[in-house]
Amino acid sequence: MSVISRIKSDPALKKLALWTLVPANEYRPRWWVKVFLNPFKHTRRSGSVIRRPSKTDLFPFRNFELGANSVVESFSTLNNAVGDIIIGNNTFIGVGNVIIGPVSIGSNTILAQNVVLSGMNHGYEDPAVPPVKQPVSTKQIDVGDNVWIGANSCITAGVTIGKHSVIGAGSVVTKSIPEYSVAAGNPARVIKRYNFEHKKWEREG
């Protein structure tokens, strides 16, 4: 049995390992984790930038990848505590974005300002226990290549956004959006699709 497997299978060892990585009652890694562990676990490709100040709550027990020439703008939050964050090449993450894994974002994609992608939800089923103390659930969010997500949009857990789709500003996306579509609203719905035969964007009936 590997060291990691043994730690995961032993509650006492797991608790001790988490204490060494995460300060008590906090959701961020200790400073030494960022400096000495994350660079060996995570991938930052050539030309990628995370502008300051941003909140990079990234842990070595999950993956984080930032593709070549991709930019995460200031005041953004990246948190991979419960799921990997993978960002492709030449992708732009706008000011004030919040990305909570598990999330995958393709290449040549734009997220405007204050967009939230959260692959995590808190449990609430037991009314005798505050939601913050109930188990969390996760569902993968996948955003394709060449996507544009407008400002102040929210993408919920389990959603897939197909390649070359556009999400209108202020949308709440609760269901997957097919490729080559324009979606908007709360909840978001498809309002246009690209017709390859006619070579134009056409409104949905």
LINNORPE-V387061 format. One record per residue. N is the residue number from 0. RES is the residue in one small letter. NEAR is the number of other ideal C-beta (glycine too) atoms within 8 Angstrom. Layout:
BEGIN
n:N res:RES near:NEAR
n:N res:RES near:NEAR
END
This chain:
BEGIN
n:0 res:m near:4
n:1 res:s near:5
n:2 res:v near:5
n:3 res:i near:6
n:4 res:s near:8
n:5 res:r near:10
n:6 res:i near:10
n:7 res:k near:7
n:8 res:s near:6
n:9 res:d near:8
n:10 res:p near:5
n:11 res:a near:6
n:12 res:l near:9
n:13 res:k near:10
n:14 res:k near:8
n:15 res:l near:8
n:16 res:a near:9
n:17 res:l near:8
n:18 res:w near:8
n:19 res:t near:6
n:20 res:l near:11
n:21 res:v near:11
n:22 res:p near:6
n:23 res:a near:5
n:24 res:n near:3
n:25 res:e near:6
n:26 res:y near:6
n:27 res:r near:7
n:28 res:p near:12
n:29 res:r near:9
n:30 res:w near:6
n:31 res:w near:7
n:32 res:v near:12
n:33 res:k near:11
n:34 res:v near:8
n:35 res:f near:7
n:36 res:l near:10
n:37 res:n near:14
n:38 res:p near:7
n:39 res:f near:5
n:40 res:k near:8
n:41 res:h near:10
n:42 res:t near:7
n:43 res:r near:5
n:44 res:r near:12
n:45 res:s near:5
n:46 res:g near:7
n:47 res:s near:12
n:48 res:v near:7
n:49 res:i near:10
n:50 res:r near:8
n:51 res:r near:5
n:52 res:p near:5
n:53 res:s near:13
n:54 res:k near:9
n:55 res:t near:7
n:56 res:d near:12
n:57 res:l near:13
n:58 res:f near:12
n:59 res:p near:11
n:60 res:f near:4
n:61 res:r near:13
n:62 res:n near:10
n:63 res:f near:14
n:64 res:e near:11
n:65 res:l near:11
n:66 res:g near:13
n:67 res:a near:9
n:68 res:n near:10
n:69 res:s near:17
n:70 res:v near:10
n:71 res:v near:13
n:72 res:e near:13
n:73 res:s near:9
n:74 res:f near:7
n:75 res:s near:16
n:76 res:t near:10
n:77 res:l near:14
n:78 res:n near:12
n:79 res:n near:14
n:80 res:a near:9
n:81 res:v near:11
n:82 res:g near:14
n:83 res:d near:12
n:84 res:i near:17
n:85 res:i near:10
n:86 res:i near:11
n:87 res:g near:13
n:88 res:n near:10
n:89 res:n near:10
n:90 res:t near:16
n:91 res:f near:10
n:92 res:i near:13
n:93 res:g near:14
n:94 res:v near:9
n:95 res:g near:10
n:96 res:n near:16
n:97 res:v near:10
n:98 res:i near:14
n:99 res:i near:12
n:100 res:g near:15
n:101 res:p near:12
n:102 res:v near:15
n:103 res:s near:11
n:104 res:i near:14
n:105 res:g near:13
n:106 res:s near:10
n:107 res:n near:9
n:108 res:t near:16
n:109 res:i near:9
n:110 res:l near:12
n:111 res:a near:12
n:112 res:q near:9
n:113 res:n near:10
n:114 res:v near:16
n:115 res:v near:9
n:116 res:l near:15
n:117 res:s near:13
n:118 res:g near:15
n:119 res:m near:12
n:120 res:n near:9
n:121 res:h near:8
n:122 res:g near:10
n:123 res:y near:6
n:124 res:e near:4
n:125 res:d near:7
n:126 res:p near:3
n:127 res:a near:3
n:128 res:v near:7
n:129 res:p near:5
n:130 res:p near:8
n:131 res:v near:5
n:132 res:k near:5
n:133 res:q near:12
n:134 res:p near:4
n:135 res:v near:9
n:136 res:s near:8
n:137 res:t near:12
n:138 res:k near:9
n:139 res:q near:10
n:140 res:i near:16
n:141 res:d near:8
n:142 res:v near:14
n:143 res:g near:14
n:144 res:d near:10
n:145 res:n near:10
n:146 res:v near:17
n:147 res:w near:10
n:148 res:i near:14
n:149 res:g near:14
n:150 res:a near:10
n:151 res:n near:9
n:152 res:s near:16
n:153 res:c near:11
n:154 res:i near:14
n:155 res:t near:10
n:156 res:a near:11
n:157 res:g near:8
n:158 res:v near:13
n:159 res:t near:9
n:160 res:i near:14
n:161 res:g near:13
n:162 res:k near:10
n:163 res:h near:10
n:164 res:s near:16
n:165 res:v near:10
n:166 res:i near:16
n:167 res:g near:13
n:168 res:a near:9
n:169 res:g near:9
n:170 res:s near:14
n:171 res:v near:10
n:172 res:v near:15
n:173 res:t near:7
n:174 res:k near:7
n:175 res:s near:8
n:176 res:i near:14
n:177 res:p near:9
n:178 res:e near:8
n:179 res:y near:10
n:180 res:s near:13
n:181 res:v near:11
n:182 res:a near:15
n:183 res:a near:12
n:184 res:g near:10
n:185 res:n near:6
n:186 res:p near:8
n:187 res:a near:14
n:188 res:r near:7
n:189 res:v near:10
n:190 res:i near:10
n:191 res:k near:10
n:192 res:r near:11
n:193 res:y near:10
n:194 res:n near:9
n:195 res:f near:6
n:196 res:e near:4
n:197 res:h near:6
n:198 res:k near:5
n:199 res:k near:6
n:200 res:w near:8
n:201 res:e near:9
n:202 res:r near:6
n:203 res:e near:7
n:204 res:g near:2
END
